[in-house]
Amino acid sequence: MTRLSVNINKIALIRNSRGSNLPDLSQVAKDCERFGAQGITVHPRPDERHIRYSDIPILKKIVKTEFNIEGNPTERFLKMVEENVPHQVTLVPDAPDALTSDSGWDTITHEGKLKEIVARMHAKGIRVSIFLNPEEKMVEGAKKVGTDRIEFYTGDYAKHFALSKEKAIAPFVKASLLANSMGLGLNAGHDLNLKNLNYFAKNIPQLLEVSIGHALVIDALYYGLQNSIKMYLHELNRPVDIYRM
């Protein structure tokens, strides 16, 4: 069964916009777990425009499921991860001024750097996932650096889903089969939503986890947080319905 990790960055963004503690990020994290989420994801950025570095130790204490910290592996980021020891760290190559993550690692060009970081995280007992585009050569590179998992950047899948879901999913299926054969765990995230999630989850073999924040928070405005989490869990785990495709 594919696990749902809820990214609470957008909750923090709303909180920060008024300079108070509303909504209460810790309470939202607890509620997400209570409503069925199997993990909590955060992605602190250098400008701390949503998740703040000061949020991390608080969340570390209260998250009872899986705690996943994403981010560009700067020295500040890596030290914070080492101090808080989440279950998983997801390495993302986003620029300091990036609006959102929009591409995966070049695991060939950055092999040496990634190998050192993976070993450093493993020394603390932290599982490592590397953010990747669905390219076979990059999957092969990820295996070489010693990562435990890869996380597919699914922005392009979401962008092309309405035009041709078969073409949109094809490179992910191919790359996932290679990753499976190499013993790499598979995660996915970016722009997955209630319309495209089920098709992705049912076509990617051995998909372990999806991280979803932006779309889920938008849906929560209409359906409520509890209902939205249950709806995403349903889409992850229901059989493919050909009439809904």
Secondary structure, DSSP 8 states (H G I E B T S, - for coil): --EEEEE-HHHHHHHHHHTS--S-HHHHHHHHHHTT-SEEEE---TT-SSS-TTHHHHHHHH--SEEEEEE---HHHHHHHHHH--SEEEE----TT-SS------TTTTHHHHHHHHHHHHTTT-EEEEEE-S-HHHHHHHHHHT-SEEEEE-HHHHHHTTT-HHHHHHHHHHHHHHHHHHT-EEEEESS--TTTHHHHHHHSTTEEEEEE-HHHHHHHHHH-HHHHHHHHHHHHHS---GGG-
